[in-house]
Amino acid sequence: MTTTSLDTDVLVIGAGPVGLITANLIGIRGHRATVLEARTGLIDYPRGVGLDDESIRTLVAADLWHAVEQFTVPNHVSRMVNGEGQVLATNDPQTTEFGFPRKHGFNQPVIDAELARGLDRFEGTELRFGHRVVGIEDNGDHVEVTAERVDETGTVTGTVTLTARYVVGCEGGSSFTRKQMGVEFEGKSPSTRWVVVDVEDDPLGTPNVYLGADPKRPYVSIGLPQGVRRWEFMLHDDEPTELVDDREFMNGLLSGMVPDPASLSIINQRTFTHHGRIASTFRKGNVFIAGDAAHLMPVWLGQGWNSGMRDATNLAWKLTAVLSGQAEDALLDTYTTERHKHASDMIDVNMAAGTVMKMKPFGGWVRDRLASALNLVPTWKSYFTELRFKPMPRYAAGVVVDQVTLTPGRAEATFKGGRLQPYVDSPGELSPVGLQFIQPRVNTADTTDALLDDVTGHWWVLATWGTNPTTYLTADDLAFCARHGITLVSFIPETQREWAEKKYAGSPAPVTVVGDTSGALKRWFDVRACGAIILRPDHFVAAATFNQQVSAALAAVRKAGALR
Ligand SMILES: O=C(O)/C=C/c1cccc(O)c1
């Protein structure tokens, strides 16, 4: 069956943020996507509250950041405090290495609504509410999805069957898709229950996140955009869940937080337990899972939403490349290879944070003393302040090429380059391969002080520092770059930009000359023993090498990504 005879290219199940951004990323790259949602509308209360810089890069790629930014608060600081309100650890990273402050607070319902509205921009994307998927049949070259049509009252009014080349299940932790795939959902679900209360017209007005590691009762208090305040309280084992329906009980909890609990304007109140679970694979044939359908983690670092965004970012460009005929099906296997390990590491860190939060009086006393001592040591303090304990995605296997051996598909974490080693500061320097590339502000002939992605785009980039990249590429390489839409870029000190623009004018292929106004690009190449890089559509480094080897590196990327 050809793709055009199918109802859609990618059928997404679930209109949460992960499903919606996946469909937007498919749509903006010219393919069709249909989102089926069992509910008759979007969820209208906040769940996720933390938006990372990496996710903003994705929202920019979907051309949605300008719509969403107004519902965020930059530099959302998170502080863990003890039972006496003393600060044990602060997360307040100052870096903007990827183009934006590392953490924003956000108001999920309004952002979900913008993501849904984004689908109206494309002819081939649609969102259908009231469609509960009850059957997924993978026929090898296409998938058949059966959905019951459900009205506002929950009555089934009919059944529809849609065909798609690929299906992505984004319907949350209880994912029907994952169950149909028959994959394990490994891990733990601690039995601790929490009650979360979101209110409007913030009765406190203080910004930021407070994680109350109070041995008497752990709690959370968060100031969110649009005047929303969130509180979360741990329920003790001897407190039945029904207690939260008792206003007096809830007012008792809230009376430690706010002067007048009785007058709060509550948006939503619900109870939940934390989970640390991950599916054994994120792909079976033509069926994929993403976000909470693939992994669940506790809330402490605000990573549930962001991990889902990372999945969508990773999967969407690969689906696009295969649908366009630029890559073989094998590229899609790298989705699990790349995303599973990072999601798993993120679960571990969040589970550990939960243990620290919930310590009983003696453990809490020891923790508080240790935190006070560690806070006196600047390197330890900055470990928390700068969020260095948060695992950054690094793809050691997948669409990557080893920096030293140029082996496709695997990348050693460190650069041990033999006699080429003198070009890095210290032996064993971290290789940039598999890591996200920086996003400084730059100049070009057409723009001033632009973010790098805005001038180099959201697809493949081959760039060299200080030189013309076409010099090192063969005619076949240039034809390959043209076929795959690879943007050729020369990063150059801003002082030389106009000279380079004139000098490269007669190049065998167009070269975007990017002026390094801040010195960030020069610094990046200076400590990484490379002059040439190949960046993937998700802005991760696929290869980093010396200029003379860039043609070989391109061939290795082609292999690693099963590119045609
Ligand atoms: O974004 C963060 O750093 C933290 C988010 C958070 C922490 C605790 C409970 C939540 O619902 C969100």
The ligand as an SDF file (V2000), in Angstrom:
LIG
                    3D

 12 12  0  0  0  0  0  0  0  0999 V2000
   10.1060   22.1820   37.4380 O   0  0  0  0  0  0  0  0  0  0  0  0
   10.5840   21.8160   38.5150 C   0  0  0  0  0  0  0  0  0  0  0  0
   11.7480   21.9950   38.8340 O   0  0  0  0  0  0  0  0  0  0  0  0
    9.7440   21.1210   39.5120 C   0  0  0  0  0  0  0  0  0  0  0  0
    8.4990   20.7700   39.2520 C   0  0  0  0  0  0  0  0  0  0  0  0
    7.6490   20.1030   40.2500 C   0  0  0  0  0  0  0  0  0  0  0  0
    8.1390   19.6980   41.4800 C   0  0  0  0  0  0  0  0  0  0  0  0
    7.2770   19.0690   42.3710 C   0  0  0  0  0  0  0  0  0  0  0  0
    5.9680   18.8530   42.0440 C   0  0  0  0  0  0  0  0  0  0  0  0
    5.4870   19.2580   40.8280 C   0  0  0  0  0  0  0  0  0  0  0  0
    4.1850   19.0370   40.5230 O   0  0  0  0  0  0  0  0  0  0  0  0
    6.3250   19.8680   39.9170 C   0  0  0  0  0  0  0  0  0  0  0  0
  1  2  2  0
  2  3  1  0
  2  4  1  0
  4  5  2  0
  5  6  1  0
  6  7  1  0
  6 12  2  0
  7  8  2  0
  8  9  1  0
  9 10  2  0
 10 11  1  0
 10 12  1  0
M  END
$$$$
